[in-house]
Amino acid sequence: MSAKTILVTGANGEIGHGLIDYLSEYGGFQIIAMDLVPIDEAVKSKCHRLVTGDILDPHLLETLSTEHNFDTIYHLAALLSTRAERQPTLAHRVNVDGTLNLLEIAITQSRLQGKRIKFIYPSSIAVYGLPDLETKKKAGKIKENQYLSPRTMYGINKLYSEQLGTYYANYYRQLDAHPLNGQIDFRGIRFPGLISAATLPKGGTSDFAPEMLHMSAKNKNYECFVREDTRIPFMAMPDAITALLKLQAAPAEKLTHAVYNISAFNPSALEFSKILKEAFNSADIKFISDYRRQAIIDSWPEDVDDTAARSDWSWEPKYSLDKAFSEYLIPTVRKKYS
Ligand code: AKB
């Protein structure tokens, strides 16, 4: 069987690295890795082709589309929540117009190949907007259709892009004599904060947890920018990669949603710091809340209800909180910085 060609945008990001590692280890895929800056050394050798370029450049995307037959597009490129607040118009261009360009390429590819193209999209808990802390506490695990009033440019971009994907999959050019809908198989996951032992995120607001981990492992002081009682859902990076692959592989007839919540654990920032202080005796973590970034995190849910993902495509995290720290995060960062 010939290798399936997979386009990965945002290949240098945290999810990009993990996904490329996994796909190349698993075998049977030709990975076309694309990023705004040259593809990192760590993943270079695992890809069939490296593309340095902008998802806002339709000419580049069209050229790529004439040169390859994509089976699946993992559209990972995005500006995360903190960076998007600082550069809102750029964020809108990258997060929305960039997604639109990729959806257009998926349509072109489906016409050229005469088949449905899978479009896998990482969305975020940032699509939710809880009005205040009391509501957040009371709401507990929230479902996919609740509290969809994002407060950030990034959350708005993600929610709208989910809807764009659903539109392209179901209603695109619906007035044409031969409408093109049904040619894209759009599937999304609303990720919680992700924690990788290998890489650090850039420009997110859930970054306090991975930063705390990496700074503690490096014996450096860390000033955490949220309050001790701050609680949002998190997940270990290997589970995030597994989730993308599982959703990609799920039979279409089993899917009841276009976009799914998934969750693994949700310690408070204080609980998180205690685990790290136990693992790294010299860890020095202070809580100095930045009220602006805190407000963003306070608008995100304490936890999400992932029942639909569990029942439709057997989502189940491998890493509970204890297991994530004892079997993945702590041993891997120790090795990384030793
Ligand atoms: C961010 O903090 O912006 C991201 C996210 C939760 O989507 N990590």
Residues whose N, C-alpha, C, O or C-beta is under 5 A from the ligand:
A	BS01	AKB	L80 S81 T82 S124 I125 A126 F191 P192 G193 G203 G204 T205 S206 D207
